[in-house]
Amino acid sequence: MNNPVTSLKERLGRYGIWSVGLRSEDPDRRPELDESAAELEELGFGTLWLGGSSSTANAAPLVHATKSITVGTSIQSIWQHDPADTAAAYAELEATHPGRFLLGLGVSHAKLTDQYRRPYSALVGYLDELDAAGVPAERRVLAALGPKTLELARDRAAGAIPYLVTPEYTAYAREILGEGPLLAPELKVVLERDPARARSVARDYLAMYLSLPNYTNNFLRHGFTESDLADGGSDRLIDAVYAWGDEDHIRERIAAFHAAGADHVALQVVTDDPRDALPREEWRRLADLLT
């Protein structure tokens, strides 16, 4: 019998697209979102990751609009969605499109919710309730960064989907997870060859994340300094968490994550457009680059 996590890795593929824009709830944008998802499937990406505070409700229309691609939340905040409601929504989508949805869960950030209390214990309790409601461990993944949450992703989920990390961190996470669990880090991509231009676009986008201690503390744990976090991020930090440059260099950066132990890399194309944009031309360029 196939190991369910091995089967999951095969379904996700080597590359996916991470996008905030795809989770829009604006009904007027529904045709554009569905068309974009269908095109990403045709371009060969194995998974669509719905960025930001996404949910099963955001994922369901994209599952309906596509044929076989996996759709995952990256992440659904445990503070915003009751576990019983989450389990019911999962069961409904599983009944109509079995195996197509992957529940990505996380504790979000203290600055983004006034409910933030004992996040690790809250996440454990949430998983307990999902167990009781029948959501299989192999159909959920955790936005893990620290060692305790990585261990939880190993023991209580299919694996980890760390955000804003480096190849070196990926190797560290793989050591804690062991060989079996899924490891699917996110990587930001700027399709720009000019160093000053690429780093400027990257720095503008990174600024928000550098105000969130979950990320900055993780950087400090893994060899970066306070000076790396100042003024939008040092060149060293930008170059560690982004892939930019010519096609060969971008391929090399992505390959570094796989070499460090990633099963799948969730690629987020960053441009100077608004955060909810759908960079369809850049997605096409990225697909060409990967083939």
Secondary structure, 3 states (H helix, E strand, C coil): CCCHHHHHHHHHCCEEEEECHHHCCCHHHHHHHHHHHHHHHHCCCCEEEEECCCCHHHHHHHHHHCCCCEEEEECEECCCCCHHHHHHHHHHHHHHCCCCEEEEEECCCHHHCCCCCCHHHHHHHHHHHHHHHCCCHHHEEECCCCHHHHHHHHHHCCEECCCCCCHHHHHHHHHHHCCCCEECCEEEEECCCCHHHHHHHHHHHHCCHHHCHHHHHHHHHCCCCHHHHHHHCCHHHHHHHEEECCHHHHHHHHHHHHHCCCCCEEEEECCCCCCCCCCHHHHHHHHHHHC
